[in-house]
Amino acid sequence: MTNPPLFVGLLVDGATLAVPLIIVAFLLSRFTRDIVGRSLFAIVLFAAAGAYFGFALLARDLQVASGFWVLGELAQVIVFGTMALLGLRGSPWWLVAGWALHPLWDFVVHYIGPGHTFAPITYTVPCVSFDWLVAVYIAIAYELVGSRRLGFREGAT
C-alpha cells in the first residue's frame, strides 16, 4: 500500500484542507443565511463523489477501467448527491451521513480495493480525514450545540 509516514501526512493534509471549508461554511451560515453554508457542504460533497466519476472516465479512456466502473461511480454520485440534497433542505443528519460514509468509498473501494488502479492516493487518503472532520463539524454545529446557539441565521428554505 504505502509507507506509514506518507499515509499519516496525507491524513493531516486532508484535515488541514477541511478547516477552510468549515470556516467558510460557518461564516456563511452565521452572517448570511444558513442555507448558504449548507449549500456549500452539499456542493462539495457532490463534487467529492463526482471526482471518482471523473477518475473512472479517465481510466476508461486509458483502458485501465471498464464501463462498469463508470456506472458504479455514477451510482455513488447519485447516492451521495441525494444525501447532499436531502441535507440541504431537510435534516442536517443527511449531510453528516453523506460526509461520514463517503470515506468508506474512498478507502475501501479506492485505496484497499480495485479502484486503486485509477484513483490517486493523494486524493483517496486525504479524503478520509477531510470527510470525517466535516461530518463531525456538521453534527456538532447543527445537532449537539445547535444552529441557534451558534447564531446561524434562520430561513433554510
Protein Blocks (a to p, Z undefined) as FASTA:
>chain_A
ZZfklmmmmmmmmmmmmmmmmmmmmmmmmmmcfklmmmmmmmmmmmmmmmmmmmmmmmmm
nopacfklmmmmmmmmmmmmmmmmmmmmmcfklmmmmmmmmmmmmmmmmmmmmmlmmpcf
klmmmmmmmmmmmmmmmmmmmmmnopklnopaehiZZ
